[in-house]
């Protein structure tokens, strides 16, 4: 069967990165999938992200832009993207152009080898020390709570759409993918981990360590603890 894919691209103030991200994705998809759609979520950006997204859509009928009326965050954009996805596979690619082209190729080439393709960051040294420490701590804590042994929980995973559409999505915070993976794998879904390289952002900065995001992640960890260790 020919493979098709829905790409979900959340973008908040990514005017300097979005076009390169979309061009890279389109280039990689060619020859790997028989059809595709790209869902760009302009997450209430205050720069030219929305304008650039609309320009990209005007040149490619396979691109659809959703303009959020307020900033909703990664988890909401992914959840909404999964709802809208109409292709066989679904994958999120951040609009910050952080993932190297070769790594996106590796992830997409693994489509069909398992229910879930889970990327893990190989070159964490690219990120600031504080981000690396928190990321390692989060992974260890997730493995302890869920009984799994994953290398990374927050990457741009590739799922079979029929599966990801059925899993409960109870958080819009930065731990949204971790919660999805834990529930799917604990339910018996197959997965394959693949190495992924990232690069420094060419423009802008990350909002991952904002206080509200740390609070949301803590809340999700507590909910997962109750779900997997108490109930």
C-alpha positions as semicolon CSV with decimal commas, in nm:
position;residue;x (nm);y (nm);z (nm)
1;X;0,000;0,000;0,000
2;X;0,122;0,352;-0,080
3;X;0,199;0,549;0,236
4;X;0,050;0,891;0,310
5;X;0,136;1,132;0,588
6;X;-0,004;1,432;0,776
7;X;0,258;1,674;0,908
8;X;0,161;1,896;1,201
9;X;0,375;2,210;1,236
10;X;0,318;2,427;1,546
11;X;0,470;2,773;1,501
12;X;0,485;3,053;1,757
13;X;0,692;3,354;1,646
14;X;0,890;3,147;1,396
15;X;0,913;3,399;1,110
16;X;1,282;3,322;1,068
17;X;1,243;2,943;1,073
18;X;0,904;2,841;0,935
19;X;0,971;2,858;0,563
20;X;1,289;2,651;0,590
21;X;1,103;2,395;0,803
22;X;0,823;2,355;0,548
23;X;1,059;2,342;0,251
24;X;1,266;2,072;0,423
25;X;0,958;1,864;0,504
26;X;0,821;1,885;0,150
27;X;1,158;1,789;0,005
28;X;1,188;1,485;0,232
29;X;0,833;1,363;0,172
30;X;0,887;1,351;-0,205
31;X;0,962;0,992;-0,306
32;X;0,872;0,854;0,037
33;X;0,497;0,909;0,051
34;X;0,239;0,901;-0,224
35;X;0,040;1,189;-0,072
36;X;0,067;1,432;0,215
37;X;-0,083;1,731;0,391
38;X;0,085;1,993;0,606
39;X;-0,113;2,154;0,888
40;X;0,056;2,473;1,008
41;X;-0,068;2,611;1,340
42;X;0,010;2,980;1,375
43;X;-0,012;2,989;1,754
44;X;-0,113;3,356;1,792
45;X;0,229;3,478;1,678
46;X;0,313;3,847;1,713
47;X;0,562;3,849;1,426
48;X;0,518;3,761;1,057
49;X;0,472;3,386;1,114
50;X;0,105;3,395;1,010
51;X;0,177;3,592;0,693
52;X;0,456;3,353;0,593
53;X;0,232;3,052;0,662
54;X;-0,045;3,194;0,442
55;X;0,207;3,264;0,164
56;X;0,331;2,905;0,178
57;X;-0,028;2,775;0,162
58;X;-0,106;2,997;-0,138
59;X;0,172;2,824;-0,330
60;X;0,095;2,467;-0,222
61;X;-0,263;2,333;-0,202
62;X;-0,148;2,057;0,033
63;X;-0,073;2,314;0,304
64;X;-0,347;2,431;0,539
65;X;-0,301;2,707;0,796
66;X;-0,489;2,728;1,125
67;X;-0,464;3,065;1,302
68;X;-0,521;3,031;1,676
69;X;-0,702;3,326;1,836
70;X;-0,485;3,295;2,145
71;X;-0,159;3,120;2,229
72;X;-0,252;2,756;2,298
73;X;0,081;2,572;2,316
74;X;0,233;2,262;2,156
75;X;-0,003;2,013;2,313
76;X;-0,318;2,183;2,187
77;X;-0,178;2,224;1,838
78;X;-0,078;1,861;1,822
79;X;-0,413;1,740;1,957
80;X;-0,603;1,954;1,707
81;X;-0,369;1,844;1,430
82;X;-0,437;1,479;1,503
83;X;-0,810;1,548;1,489
84;X;-0,772;1,710;1,146
85;X;-0,521;1,459;1,007
86;X;-0,659;1,263;0,712
87;X;-0,355;1,061;0,606
88;X;-0,227;0,717;0,707
89;X;0,050;0,847;0,933
90;X;0,076;1,157;1,152
91;X;0,392;1,334;1,263
92;X;0,468;1,661;1,437
93;X;0,761;1,871;1,313
94;X;0,832;2,188;1,517
95;X;0,836;2,512;1,321
96;X;1,172;2,611;1,471
97;X;1,369;2,412;1,210
98;X;1,568;2,251;1,494
99;X;1,569;1,893;1,363
100;X;1,830;1,815;1,099
101;X;1,709;1,710;0,756
102;X;1,883;1,373;0,776
103;X;1,708;1,298;1,105
104;X;1,365;1,373;0,963
105;X;1,455;1,135;0,680
106;X;1,545;0,861;0,929
107;X;1,213;0,903;1,113
108;X;1,004;0,898;0,795
109;X;1,198;0,604;0,649
110;X;1,097;0,399;0,954
111;X;0,723;0,446;0,888
112;X;0,553;0,106;0,888
113;X;0,821;-0,068;1,094
114;X;0,616;-0,027;1,415
115;X;0,301;0,144;1,540
116;X;0,512;0,430;1,677
117;X;0,850;0,565;1,568
118;X;1,012;0,740;1,866
119;X;1,312;0,967;1,802
120;X;1,568;1,034;2,074
121;X;1,820;1,319;2,069
122;X;2,174;1,199;2,005
123;X;2,356;1,532;2,043
124;X;2,200;1,685;2,355
125;X;2,512;1,899;2,403
126;X;2,363;2,144;2,151
127;X;2,111;2,253;2,414
128;X;2,187;2,463;2,724
129;X;2,303;2,275;3,033
130;X;1,986;2,358;3,228
131;X;1,770;2,214;2,950
132;X;1,983;1,898;2,933
133;X;1,965;1,839;3,308
134;X;1,588;1,881;3,320
135;X;1,540;1,663;3,012
136;X;1,741;1,375;3,161
137;X;1,559;1,408;3,492
138;X;1,222;1,407;3,315
139;X;1,309;1,094;3,115
140;X;1,426;0,905;3,425
141;X;1,116;1,007;3,617
142;X;0,886;0,904;3,330
143;X;1,054;0,563;3,308
144;X;1,017;0,521;3,684
145;X;0,649;0,613;3,677
146;X;0,553;0,410;3,369
147;X;0,785;0,111;3,404
148;X;0,918;0,175;3,053
149;X;1,278;0,227;2,942
150;X;1,261;0,489;2,668
151;X;1,554;0,711;2,577
152;X;1,338;1,019;2,514
153;X;0,972;1,113;2,542
154;X;0,936;1,456;2,384
155;X;1,051;1,409;2,026
156;X;0,864;1,439;1,694
157;X;0,712;1,090;1,701
158;X;0,551;0,932;1,396
159;X;0,227;0,739;1,460
160;X;-0,021;0,542;1,263
161;X;-0,313;0,784;1,253
162;X;-0,580;0,528;1,338
163;X;-0,397;0,458;1,663
164;X;-0,311;0,810;1,773
165;X;-0,667;0,927;1,712
166;X;-0,793;0,683;1,978
167;X;-0,556;0,761;2,265
168;X;-0,679;0,995;2,543
169;X;-0,501;1,333;2,524
170;X;-0,545;1,493;2,865
171;X;-0,278;1,764;2,864
172;X;-0,174;2,048;2,638
173;X;0,152;2,108;2,824
174;X;0,503;2,007;2,715
175;X;0,455;1,655;2,853
176;X;0,173;1,582;2,607
177;X;0,376;1,339;2,395
178;X;0,512;1,161;2,702
179;X;0,158;1,094;2,823
180;X;0,056;0,968;2,478
181;X;0,355;0,734;2,449
182;X;0,306;0,593;2,799
183;X;-0,059;0,510;2,734
184;X;0,000;0,361;2,390
185;X;0,299;0,146;2,483
186;X;0,145;0,025;2,808
187;X;-0,160;-0,079;2,602
188;X;0,061;-0,304;2,388
189;X;0,139;-0,090;2,084
190;X;0,473;-0,158;1,917
191;X;0,746;0,104;1,887
192;X;1,090;0,161;1,742
193;X;1,343;0,416;1,869
194;X;1,564;0,600;1,619
195;X;1,848;0,846;1,677
196;X;1,788;1,211;1,595
197;X;2,027;1,505;1,564
198;X;1,919;1,859;1,640
199;X;2,082;2,192;1,559
200;X;2,089;2,533;1,720
201;X;1,795;2,756;1,640
202;X;1,872;3,002;1,361
203;X;1,619;3,249;1,500
204;X;1,438;3,312;1,829
205;X;1,439;3,114;2,153
206;X;1,258;2,828;2,322
207;X;0,978;2,876;2,574
208;X;1,008;2,525;2,721
209;X;1,139;2,642;3,059
210;X;0,875;2,906;3,126
211;X;0,716;2,871;3,469
212;X;0,370;2,786;3,333
213;X;0,518;2,505;3,123
214;X;0,711;2,361;3,419
215;X;0,389;2,366;3,623
216;X;0,195;2,185;3,348
217;X;0,464;1,918;3,318
218;X;0,461;1,862;3,697
219;X;0,083;1,828;3,692
220;X;0,099;1,571;3,410
221;X;0,365;1,367;3,591
222;X;0,143;1,352;3,899
223;X;-0,157;1,243;3,691
224;X;0,048;0,969;3,525
225;X;0,176;0,854;3,863
226;X;-0,181;0,814;3,983
227;X;-0,278;0,638;3,658
228;X;0,006;0,387;3,642
229;X;0,119;0,343;4,001
230;X;-0,192;0,401;4,214
231;X;-0,494;0,301;4,008
